[in-house]
Amino acid sequence: MILDALMLAGGVPIAEDPLYLYTHGQPKSMVEVAGKPMIQWVLDAVAGSKIVGKVVISGLGPQAQLGCGKEIHYLGDQGGLLENVKAGLAYMRRLRPGATHALILSSDIPTITPEMVEWRAELALKARADVDYAVVERSVMEARFPASKRTYIKLRDAEVCGADFNALRIDLPVNEGFWRKAIAARKSPLKQAALLGYDTLFLIATRRITLARAESLVSKRLGLNGKLHISPYAEIAMDVDKPHQLEILRQDLARRGSPLQ
């Protein structure tokens, strides 16, 4: 069984964004990393997966001239993250009628490998959840990228950050109001928790909730079948939000050498 992948590649840093010095008005996904566009590293990893079928890139047009061992479909930037997700999922429903689930990943996690893609896809196929989400424990992230400075949420049994490689049911109903607020608060776990209710915020703020309980509570509050996975791979959560993270990944991939095929 295969899963198609939606790759989110929109987003152009504005002049006030520190990453503008690297992108100069171009999409972040196309910034150079170790000799090629950042998104190309992600595509190279996806190309090595036996489970991934087609790739829909939401946020770029064919002028990007990217390569992949998979069939690529381009959708221009729709003007926002939620809009790019909605357009991408709608396109995927037309592209493969009858498909129920899809992988969804960002274009700024260039250190992932085919092994990691296959691991993530296998979990998604097994879970077949409405929302299938992965997290990385702080100890794992800081062992692999000690200077990454990620944002973590502290729970009773773990301290984790969110991954940028997940899965969704393709026909998932979209509560636009909620998801817009959640996206706006995506860099603040406590603000996101408050959207689910102040009792949830209290449980997280006081570290009285476990990962398993968080999975159950979020699923119930959203009325969805949610699944949470702990990733052994820091790379699926090591994205580029700030210049120092870009430099970390440039150095890491320069040491890796030739692109993965």
Secondary structure, DSSP 4 states (H G I P E B T S, - for coil): --EEEEEE------TTSTTHHHHTTS-GGGSEETTEEHHHHHHHHHHT-SSEEEEEEEEB-GGG----SS-EEEEE--SSHHHHHHHHHHHHHHHSTT--EEEEEES--TT--HHHHHHHHHHHHHH--SEEEEEEEHHHHHHH-TT-----EE-SS-EEEE-SEEEEETT----HHHHHHHHHTTT-HHHHHHHT-HHHHHHHHTT---HHHHHHHHHHHHTS-EEEEEES-GGGG---SSHHHHHHHHHHHHHH-SPP-
